[in-house]
Amino acid sequence: LGQRVYAVWLGNGKYYPGHVEDLNGETGMVTVAWEDEGDDYKEVTADKVMPFEEYQGEATPWTTSKIDAAVEVRSIESKGRCLFTKDPRSPGDIIFVEGPICAALPSKHPNVWAAVNEVHKVQPLDLGSGWHFAAAVSMLELDEKRTKMALDKWAPEEEKVPCQDSLNVLSYFSEHKVKGLEEIDPDLYQKMLVSWRYNAFAHGSETDGLVMYNRISMMAHSCSATCCWQYGPDDTFVLRSRMALEAGAEITVSYLEEDDLVKGTDIRRQKLEMWRFWCACDRCQLEVDATRGFACPKCMAGTCFVARSGSTERMLPCTVCYSPVRQEDQKELMGYEKQYYDVLEGMEKADVPRIEEVRSCALQCFKQHWVVYQLEQWLIEKYRRDGQLLTEALLLAQRVLGFLNETSPWASHTLASAYETVGELLLTSGPQPLRKERYREAASYFERGYRVMSAICGDEGDGALLLRSKWASAQQNG
């Protein structure tokens, strides 16, 4: 009695920490006092209880056979090999957890990192130091089985011929007798280089580190991906469904950062060209781009969205006055849009007066547009950091949340954070003490943020737990 354990909470079938409160030798039931002081589902069978120190957690890598029982690889004519779930999935479900084929970390091989950077200083490498370093580390660390896994990844055939950069790196290794890399086959090195180039992930904690996985690297991209992921201990890759999936549904992730996913189809496709494909995901094939809405030149009250047919773009009639957009107006507005893209690229995020000025001008041109969203995000961050203009920050946060719900209403850190921000600003802006209605309103936003975050990192992920705590606190005060 009193032993600390992990036991299955029958409310969702997951393990949670607690202490043994009672044992029934006749029925084999164990009564668990949950650490969160919950008083339901306290009785579980002994086989669903384990000593605290033996619990390895959800991030323990799965065996290859267990992964293959959960997903299958299929070849799609227009995309190559892709992954599909064999079973139905609910939002937040772990699809599988995979350990890396290789983690290329400068901290682990500082001499190799220094050698590659010396080559880069003399003659800048087209791919930079990181990819060459990863290829070199593969030569040192991978056995035959893992080498075969690493090479069994997509890369353009024309890039598998040794390039001058690769020959320069290998020549340096040989001349300077870099241990273990003095005699490397250029063909093998080049194939490993491009395999890393097109299939690796940035390391979770080491800035210049890269990681490659086996099954994970077969997932296709989508700008409205069915799944999301996070790193676990020892570079494990925890893959979750972020929406309900039927058996046989394709498993996709985004190759882009979340900040880029709120942008227009034109920008997303441009950024994805580095992976050598033209994105044709369901979202990119939508005729109307919801992130590119312009103020109607005639009434200024409605929105004229950009529609695409093939490579041709046009503006749709106004959503309020239904007036068509003249060709000269369309050309002018799209010209302004490109100018704003350039302005944002060079803007200093700490320059609040400049951001406010640009936003004021942008609102004359745009309605529901990611350019305005980006400017408003920067202002919210700055207002909150300074502890000033919090009422204005709340209004902007509500606009940002509205934009996300209109343009990308799926589970994401961006959406969960937007709900959290509105909830927090409801509690920190306005006269104090707050009325109970204000707490209840904040609680509703924290709850929605928690639901979204649970689909990304699970009910017990750090982000979800934090939002659940804020939700509970606001509820208690309301």
N, C-alpha and C positions, 0 to 999 in steps of 0.2 A: 504494500500500500504506500501511496505517496510518490512512487517512482514517476519520473518525468518521461513521457512517451509521445509518440505521434500516433494518432488514431484516425480512422475514417469517420468523417461527419456525414451521416446518411442523407443530409439535405442535398448534397451535390456529389457525394462519392469521392471527395478529396481528403487528403491527410491534413490534420491540423494538430498543433501542440497542446498538451494538457498533462494532467497528473492522474494516476490511478486512485480513484476514490473508494471503490469497492470491487470485490471479486465474488462471483457466485459459482462455487465449485460444482453445483448440481446442474446448472443450465449452461455453464461455460460463458456466461455474459460478464463483460467488464464495464463498470460504471466509470466514466471519465469526467473529470472536472476540467472543462475547457479553459484555456488561458485567457480567452477573451470574455470569460464569465457568462457565456451563453448557456441557457438551461434546457435546450432542446436536443434531441438525438444523443443523449448522454450514454445510453446503453448500446454497446456494440459487442459483436462476437470476438473471441480472443484472437482469431486469425487476422482481424483488422486492426490489431494493435502491435506496435513494435517499439523497442527501446529508442529513446531519443537519438542516441549516438549512431544508430544503425540506419536512420532515415537519410537517404541520399538526395531527396528532392526531385522536383519535376525536371530539372535541367541535366539529369544524368543521361549520357549518350545512349541511344538505343543500339542494339546489335543490328547488323545488316539484314538479317532474316526478319527481325521485328519491323524494320523500316519497310522492307519489301512486302510485308503483310498489310501495311497501311496504305501504301501508294504503289502506283505502277507507272512505268515509263512507256510512252507511246510516241511514235513518230507522226508528226503532222506535216503535210506536204509543204506548206508555206512557212513553217516555223522550225522544223527539225524535231529533235527529241524534247518532249514536254512531260510534266508530271501531272498525275490525276489521282484524286482520292478514291479509295475503294469503298469507303463507308460514308454515310451521311455525317455531317459535322454541324455543331452549333457554334454561334459566335463565342470566341475565347477558347475553344477546344485546342489542345495540343495535337497537331497532326503527326509530328515526330520530332525527335531531338537527335542531332547528328554532331559527332566530333569531327575535327578538321583532318583533312589529308595532311596538311602542313600549315604551320603558322610561321611566317617569315618575319622575325623580330630583330631589329638592329641591336637591341640590348643583349640578345643572345649570341649574336655573331658580329661584334663590333669591328673586328679586323676586316671582314668581308664588306661590311657597310662602308668602312673607310676606303677600301680599295676601289669600290665602284664609284664612290664620290670623287676620288682622285682622277679617274677616267673622265668623269662628267665635267670636272673643272677644266681639263685640257681641251676637250672637245665635247660640248654639250650633247648628251644623249637624247634622241628624239622622244623617247618614252620617259626620260628622267631616270633617276637612280633606283626608285622603288621596285619597278618591275624586274630590272636586271638583278637587283639584290635577291628578290624572291626566287628567280630562276637559279641563281647560284646556290642559295640555301637548299633548294630541292636536290641539287647534285650531292650535297653533303648529307642530307637527312633521310631521304626517301629510299626505302627498300624497293625491290622489284615490283611487289604488289602495288604499293602506293604510287610508284612511278607510272605504272600502267593506268591507274585511276586518274592521275593528274593529266596524262596525255590524252585520255579518252574524253576530251571536252571540245566543244566547238571552237574553232578559230579559222579564219580565212586561209585557204590553202596557199594562196600566193604569198602570205606572210610567213610561211614555214621554211622558206629558204634563208639561210644565214645572211643577215644584213651586216653592213660595215660596223655598226655600233657593237653588235655581238662579237664580231671578230676582234675589235679593239679591246673589249672587256676581257675576253679570253686570253688575248695576247698579254695584257697587263698581269693577269693571274699567273700566267706561265713565267713571265720575266721576273716577277717579284716573288715567285714561289709561295703563293698564297696556299696555305696548307689544305690539301684535299681537292684543290681546284687547278693543279698544275697541268693536267692533261684531260681536258673535257672535249667530248665530241661536239663540234659546232652545230651539227644537225640536231642532235638531242637538245642542246642548250637553246637553240632557236625555237624548237617546238615547245619546250617548256616555257620559254619567255612569252610566247603568244597565248599559250594556255592560261597563264596567269593574267595576262593583259585583258582577256575577255571574260574571265570566269571568277576572278578573286573578289573578295570583300575587304573593305578597310577594317583594320583591327579595332576591337572595342575600346582599348585603353592606350595603346602605343601609337602615337601620331603617324609614324612612318611605316608601321607594320601592316602586313597583308595576310589574309587567311584564305585558303581554298578548301572547298568541301566536295563531296562526291555527288550524292543525289541532289543536294541543295543547288548545285551549279547547273542543274538541268531545268530549273524553273524559268519559265518565260516571263517577260515583263508585261505589265498592264498599268495604265494610268488610273485605273480603278480596280486595283488588285483584290483578289479574293482572300489573300492571306497577308500577314505581317509577321515580323520576327524580332527577336532580341537575343543578345548574347547571354549565355550562362557561364558558370565557372569553367575555367580551362578552355576557353574559346568555343564552348559548345554553341550550337545554333538551334535556338528553340523556335520552331515554326508553329504558328497558330492560325486558325481560320478567323477572319474578322467579320464574317457574315455566315448565315446559314448556307450550307452546301449540300447538294444531293450527291449520292454515290455516283462516281464517274465524272464529277465536276473537275475542271482544270484548276490546278494550284498555280497561282501567279503571285508575284511580288512586284514592287516598284523598284526599278533601277535608279530612280531619281530620288533626291532628298524631298522631304515633305514640303519645304518652302517652294520647290519648283512645281509641285503638283497642283498648286492653286493658280498657276499661270495658264496662259492660253495655249491652245493646241499648237500654234505655230512655234512658240517658245519651247514647249516640251519636245516636239519632234526635232527641233534643231539640237537640243542638248543630247538627245538619244542617238544622234548620228555617230557619236564616238563608239557606239557598239555595232556600227555598220548595219543598221536596219532603219526602215521608215515605219514608224509606229502605226499599226493598223488595229489597235485594241478597240474595244467597243466604244470607249469614251472618245477616242480620237476620230472615230468614224461617224460620230453624231454630226448631223448637218449643222446644227446651231451650237455655237460656242458660248456657253452661259457666262464665261469669265470675261467676255469682251462685249460689254454693252455700252453704247454711246448715247449721250444726251441727244434727243431728237432736235435737229437744227431748226425745225418749224415751231414746235410748241414748248420745247425744253422740259416738258413734264414727263414725257414717256421715254422709253428705251428702244434703241435700234440695235439689235444684235447682229453680229457677224455670222454669216452662213457660208459654208464651203461646199463646193461641188467639184470634186477632183482637185485641181490646182488653182481653181478660180474662187475668189472670195467676193462676196457682195453683202451689202447691208439690207436687212429686212425692214419692212415698214414699221413705223412707230407703234408701240404697244398701247398708246393712249389715243393719239389723233389719227392713226392708221395712214399717215402721209408717207409716200415712198421717199427714199433718200435720193436726191439728184446725184448724178455721177460726179459733178464737180465738188459737191459737199462730201461725198464719200472719199474722194481722193484727198481732200484737205484733212478730214478727220483721221484717216489712216496715216497720213503724213505726220500729224501731231502725235499719234500713238507711238510711232517709231522714235520721235524726238524724246518722248517721255521715257522710253526704254533706255535710251542713252543717258538721260538725266539720272535715273535711278541707279544705273551702274556706277556712276561716279559720285554719288551723294554720300556725304558724311552723316551717319545716323545720329550723331550727337548734336548736329546743327539744327536745333528745334525751329528757330525762326525761318530758316530756309525750307525745312520740310513743311511747315505751316503755309508758307507762301506757295510752294509747288502744289500742295493739296488744294488750296483755294482755287488756283488756276485749273487744276485737273477736274474739279467738280463742274466746271463750265463745259468740259468736253466729254466727260464720262459719267455714266450712271452706275451700272453694275459691272465694274471692271477691276481686274486684279491690280492695276497700277494704284488705284485709290486704296484698295485693301492693304497693299504693302506700306503706303505712306501712313495709313491710320495705325497699323501695327507698330510702326516705329514711334509714333507719337504716344501711344498707350504706354509702351515700355518706358519712355523718357518721363512722361507725367508721373507714372507710378514710382519710378526710381527717385524722383525729386520730391515726392509726396505733395505735389501741387496739382491744381486743376483736376482733381479727382472726379468731380461731377462731369467735366468734359470727357475725361477718360472713360467713364461709364457709358456715356452716349456713343463714343467711338467703339467701345467693346461690343455693345449691342449691335452696331452696324456690321462689325467684323463677323460676329456670330451669324447674323442674317445672311451675309455674303456666303459663308461656308455652307450653311444649310441649303442655299439655293444652288451652289455650284459643285460642291463635293461633300455630300451628306453621309459619307460612310465613316466607319470607325477609324480614327487617326489621332495621333498625339496632338495635332493642330486643333482638331475639333474639341477634344477633351479639355485642352488648355483654354480654349475660348469660353467654354461653359464655366470653367473654374475662375477665369478672370472676371467674368460678369458677376459671379457669386461673391468674389472677394471685394469687388468695387461697390457692390450693394451694401456691404458691411462697413466699408471705410469711407465712403463719400456721404455727404448729407449731414444734417444735424444729429448730434448725439444727446441723450441715449436714443438708440434705435427703437422704433415701434416693432411689436411682435410680427406684424405683417411683413416687415422688411426682412426679418430673420427667416420667415417661412418662404419668402420669395427666393432668398439666397440659397436656402436648403434645396429648393427644386432644381436650381442650376447645378449645385454640387452633386445632387443625385444623378442628373443626366450626364454630367462629366464622369462620374464613377461608372455608370453603365457603359459608356463609350470606352473608358480606359480598361475595364474588365475584359472587353473583347480583344484588347491589344496585348495585355500582359497577364491576364487571368485575375481572378478575384483577389488573390493574395499577392499580386505584384506590388512593388513599392508605390507606384503611381496610383493604383486603385485603392490601396490602403489609406493613403494620404487623403484622397477625395472622400472616402467613406468616413474618415474621422471628421473632416470639415462638415460633411452632410449631417452627421450625428450631432455635432456641436451646435450647428445652426438650428436643427430641429429642437434640441433641448431648450434653446433660448426663445424659440418661437411658440 
